[in-house]
Amino acid sequence: EGQSASVETALPPASIRRVVAPIDRALLRALVDADGTTRTRAQYRLAPALRDLPLRLPTGWRPTAAWWNGEPVPLRASPAELDRGTPQLIVAPPGTPRGTSVVTGEFETPQADIAGLGQQLELAPPTLPGDRTPDETLWQITVAADQYMLGRPAGFAPAYGWRWSGCGWLRQPMQSARDLGEWLGEPTDLPEWQPGVATQAYLVSTSRPDHALKARFISRVPLVVLGAGGVLALGL
């Protein structure tokens, strides 16, 4: 008890680029409540040249709020087409943006069912125009405290370490909420993302911003029966 070890990688280092990427970083945070209700906050760091952010939402997503550098802005529909004529939403600043901007959107997403043994959670990110895909994307999944992720989502790199819980080794994000905010350049006046007390979070990264995240979870009782160490280690 009290022992700790880190055997996974930390946040991916910033890429070395010859040109400034239109969107260099994205942070997606999904909160799955105990009853399966799911909310998602999607954030993007934009280069100074960008004046708006078009988004195509996955099926079933409903926008609830948006901010440009911490200032509330409307999400408006656009008749323009994005990828084969799909209608899109536009996030635009209240004035002329100066310097790097952070755009934030919050959404209600389809209800998840992750209770029990071996249930799968699938999260598809919003689609951006091809010339605005982020270089680096972090996904944070927050679930009820009695749910544990099996293995690691395919196509994603770990951004967590391991800690000893007294009955086995459990994953733990290597970055706090403040660390993530600093990595993104999140405005300090943005409403705090509050997942609640009885939760635990998993953090993974990808260089494929359009890649859906598929994760399997197991509840505490079958986890204890099957053996925590071996089950959680599957697919590390």
Salt bridges, closest charged atoms under 4 A:
ASP24 OD2 - ARG45 NH2 2.58
ASP52 OD1 - ARG132 NH1 3.21
GLU106 OE2 - ARG41 NH2 2.51
GLU108 OE1 - ARG62 NH2 2.81
ASP135 OD2 - ARG17 NE 2.34
GLU136 OE2 - ARG17 NH2 3.64
GLU186 OE2 - ARG29 NH2 2.90
GLU186 OE2 - ARG41 NH1 3.93
